[in-house]
């Protein structure tokens, strides 16, 4: 990402995080643990997801279910809003069978909902309003929850989530799963679209952000997550987020 050209603001309330970005923004090979809904306010971007490529233009909305790999590249300088739906709300969104991932002409409605939410902060109403807008364009059907991934990958995700505060090597995870390191890495990348190391970093990133919301010091966060040094944590944060921890704090609103 090119942070010097980007202006990114964050609004965090309960299980919803709203991200407002502007600039020549790039998100290479990334997955979200949340359910993501984004809209292009100005400009153009290119989205790669599930072996398809989409040109995103002003007013378009894109939908990214949890743990689906995306690549987002700028075509021209663009502005966007991203809604990260987390925790139980994300599970509720993932319970729907979605047959379209890019929608036209509803970006303005999503943008207005975000402004209303920041003012009134009614999470359930916000969630239901988003569903209502999406249902105008998508055939939403409830689905029976089935395992998303290969059993080995599911077990690996459970292990990583349970040991995110520890130094967790690929070799150790593979040993826990009774498979070779190389087989595990190939399988994980095939199923998740990113490597195990990238997934582990993204989990740590979620914790770093939460601890920043709780006003913990960078030194303590780095120690808790067993980074080799605070500077290492800060450089990785900037690589994944597109801005430094200090810039993130300065652009963060918590309710």
N, C-alpha and C positions, 0 to 999 in steps of 0.2 A: 504494500500500500504506500501511497505517497502522501504522508501526513502533512507536509508543508503546504500542500494545495487543498487540503480538506478542512472543512468546518463541520464538526459533528457535535450534536447536543443530545443529552440523555435525560429521560424523565422516567423515574422508577416509582411504582406504587403497587404494593402487594404482588400479585402474579402477572402484572403487565409492565413491560418496559417499552417505551416509545423512543425510537431513535430518529433524529432528523439530521440528514447529511447533505453536504453541498460540496462539489469539487470533482476532481478527476480520481474517482474512488475505484479501487480494485479489491475484490475478495477472492483470491485464488484458492481453489480446492478447500472449501470450508463446509462444515456441517454445523447445524444448530441443535442444541438439546431441547430448544423450545420449538413451538409451532410458529412459523414466521409468515406474516402477511405484509407485503410491501407495496408501495405505490410510487410511481414516477411523477414528480411535480413539474419538473422542467428538464429539457434535454433528452438524451437517448442513452440507453445502456444495453448490453448484451448479456443474456442469462443462459447458462448451460446447466441443464438438469436432466437426469435420467436419459442420457444419450440423445437429448434434443437441444436445439439452440433456438432462443427466442429473441427477437428485437423488441425491446421495451421502449415505448414512447410515452409522451405526456398523457396522463389520465389512465394509463394501464395499471393493473394490479397483478402482482404475482404471489403465488402461494407455495410455501415450502414446508411440507410435513417434517416432524422431528426426525433428526438423524438421516437426512437425505443430503447427499453431497451437491453443492452448487459451485459454479464459478460465475462471478459477476464482474464484468469489465465495462469501462466507460467507452462509448462511441464518441461522445462529446461531453463537455462538462455538464453534469446533471445534478438535480436535487431530488431527494427521495425522503419518504417516511417509512420506517419499518416498525411493525408492531410485533414484539416478541411475547408470545403467550406461554406461560410457564406452569409448572406444577400440575395441580388437578385440572385446571382449565385446558392445559395442553392435552391431557389424557382425553378430555371430552371432545376436543377438536379431532384428535386422532381416531376417535370412534366412528367418524363419518367416512364414507367411501367417496372420495373426490375424483371426478372424472375430467376436470380441466384445471390447469395450473396458471394460466395467464388469461386475464379478463380485460375487456375494453370498457371504457366510458363509466367507470365507477370510482375512479381515483378521487374525484372531488368529494364524494360521499364519505369515503374512508378518511380523508383529510379533515373534514368537518367533525366526524365522530371523535377523532383524536383531540381536537380543540375542545370539544364539549367535555370529554373525559378529564382533561387536565383541569377544567374549571369545576366540574361537579363530582368527579371521582367515584362514580357508582360503577363498581367493577362488573357486577352481574348484568346490569343494564347495558354496559358497553359491550360485553361478550354477546348478549342476545342481539344487540343491534348489528354487530358485525355479521353474525350468522344470517340475520334477515337480509342484509345487503348481498352477501355471497349467494344466498339461495335464489336470488333473482336471476343469477347467471349460471348456477351450477346445479346439477341433479344430485342433491345431498341425500344419501341413504345411509342409515345406520348399518354397521357391519359387525359381524362376530369377531371378537378379538382373537387373533391367532398369532403364533410366534412370527416375528418379522424376519428373523435372521437364522442362519445356521446355528445349531445348538452350541457349538464350540464358541462362536462369536457372542452369543447371548451370555454364556458363562464368563467369557473374557470381560464383557462390559460390566457384569455384576462384580467381578473381582476388582476391576479398575475403580469402579465407583466406591467400593468398600475400602480401598487402600489408597485413596487419592492423596492422603496426608503423608504417605510414606514414599521412600525411594523405591520405585517399582520398575524393575528392568524387564525388557521383553523376554529375556531368558527365563526369568522367574515365573512370569505369567505362563509361558509355554510349558514349563515344567509342571505347574499346577494343573494344566489342562491335558497333560500326558501326550503332547504333540511336539514336533520339532519346531524350533524358532522360525525356520524359513517357511515351513508349511503354514504356521500360525499367521505370519505376516502377510503371506499371499492371500490366505483366506479372508483375513480381516479387511484388507484393502479391497478385495473383490466385493465383499458384502456391504462395507460401509463407505467405500469411496475415498477414504483417507487411511493413513497408517495408524497402527496402535499408538505410536508416539504422539502423533498429531491429536488423536482423540484424548490422550492423557493430558496434553497441554490445554485443550479446550475445557476439560473438566476443571483443571486448576484455574483457568481463567475465570470461570463462573464463580469460584470461591474467592478469588482475588477481588472481583467486583463486589461481591456480597460483603466482604470484610471492609472494603473501602466505604460502602454504605454505612457500616457500623463504626466508621471512623477509627479503625485500627491503624497502627503505624506500619509503614512499608517494611521496616526492619522485622517486626513481629510476624507479619504475613509471610515474608520470605523464610523465616525460621520455621514457622508452623508447617509450611508446605515443603520444607527441606530442599530449598533451592541452594545451589552452591554459594551464591552471593546475592545480595539485594540487587546489584546491578544486572545480574543475569535475569532475574525476574522482571525488572523494569524493561530491559531490551526485548524480551519475549512479549511482554504486554504491548509494547509499541508495535511490534511486528504484526501481531494478530488484530489489534484494535485500530491501528492507524493513527494513534496519538499516544502521548506519554501519560503516565499515571497522573501527573500534576494537571495536564490539560484535561484529562477525563474528569478529575475532581472539579475543576473550574467550570466544566460544561454539564455538570450533573445536578438535576433537581430531584429530591426525594420527598415523597409525601407519606 
